[in-house]
Amino acid sequence: MRSQALFVGSVIAAACVAVACSTTSSTSPGGGSGGHSDTITGSTTTTGGVYGSGGNYFFSPNPDTVAVGATVTFSVGSVPHSVHFISGPATPDSIPLMSNGSATRTFTVPGTYTIECFNHMFMGTIVVQ
């Protein structure tokens, strides 16, 4: 009986260590723990229904973490979006409303940048480290 208890205890301890040591990065639409990507996509569909009836457009990944000096590509599909920088340690030029295209910005100053789609009023965050 004592050896079974020791075995079960060892299995539980190993499982706890495995869970504690694992890390995940989510690029789920509309939020989550974020990601590490040099491409941020403006959604082409809403989550949770039509915009204005409980659904929202989104940036993905959100938040996103990039290295200082990274060039980030903002990719937009068939739904037109803009990228307006509303706060941050430096203010990159905003990206005008576009659809089916992409634009880039290079982040040379570390800090947290808040972006929004000016027309749809959804927000995102880019952390530059």
SVG drawing of the C-alpha trace seen along z (x, -y; Angstrom):
<svg xmlns="http://www.w3.org/2000/svg" viewBox="-28 -60 44 62">
<polyline fill="none" stroke="black" stroke-width="0.4" points="0.0,0.0 2.9,-2.3 4.5,-1.8 1.2,-2.6 0.9,-5.9 4.4,-6.8 3.8,-6.0 0.6,-8.1 2.3,-10.9 5.2,-10.8 2.8,-10.9 0.9,-13.9 4.2,-15.8 5.4,-15.1 2.1,-16.4 2.3,-19.6 5.9,-20.2 4.9,-19.7 2.0,-22.2 4.1,-24.8 6.9,-24.6 4.7,-24.9 4.1,-28.2 1.5,-29.1 0.9,-31.9 -2.5,-32.6 -3.3,-34.4 -7.0,-34.0 -9.3,-36.7 -10.2,-39.6 -7.7,-39.1 -6.2,-36.3 -2.7,-36.3 -1.3,-37.6 1.4,-36.5 4.8,-37.2 4.2,-38.0 5.5,-40.5 2.2,-40.5 -1.0,-41.9 -4.2,-41.2 -7.4,-43.2 -10.3,-40.9 -12.5,-40.2 -15.3,-38.9 -16.8,-39.7 -16.8,-37.5 -20.0,-36.8 -22.3,-38.1 -22.7,-41.1 -20.9,-44.3 -23.3,-46.4 -25.2,-43.3 -22.7,-41.9 -19.9,-41.1 -16.6,-43.1 -13.9,-43.4 -10.5,-42.8 -6.7,-42.9 -4.9,-39.6 -2.7,-38.8 -3.8,-41.1 -1.7,-42.0 1.3,-41.5 4.9,-41.6 7.8,-42.5 11.5,-43.3 12.9,-46.8 13.6,-47.5 11.0,-45.1 9.0,-46.0 5.4,-45.0 3.1,-44.3 -0.5,-45.3 -2.6,-43.1 -6.2,-43.9 -8.6,-41.7 -11.9,-42.5 -13.2,-44.6 -11.5,-48.0 -9.7,-49.0 -7.3,-51.8 -4.5,-51.6 -4.5,-54.7 -1.8,-55.0 -3.6,-56.6 -0.8,-56.2 2.8,-55.1 6.3,-56.4 6.6,-57.4 3.8,-58.0 4.2,-56.2 2.2,-57.5 -1.3,-56.1 -2.3,-53.9 -5.3,-55.2 -8.4,-53.1 -7.7,-50.3 -8.9,-46.9 -7.1,-44.0 -3.7,-45.4 -0.9,-45.8 1.3,-48.4 4.4,-48.3 5.7,-50.3 9.1,-49.9 9.2,-50.2 12.5,-51.7 11.3,-52.9 10.4,-50.3 7.1,-50.6 3.4,-49.9 1.5,-51.2 -2.3,-51.3 -3.8,-51.2 -7.4,-51.4 -9.4,-51.1 -10.6,-54.7 -13.8,-53.6 -14.8,-50.6 -13.5,-51.7 -11.8,-48.5 -8.4,-48.5 -5.2,-46.6 -1.9,-46.7 1.7,-46.3 4.4,-45.8 7.9,-46.6 10.7,-45.1"/>
</svg>
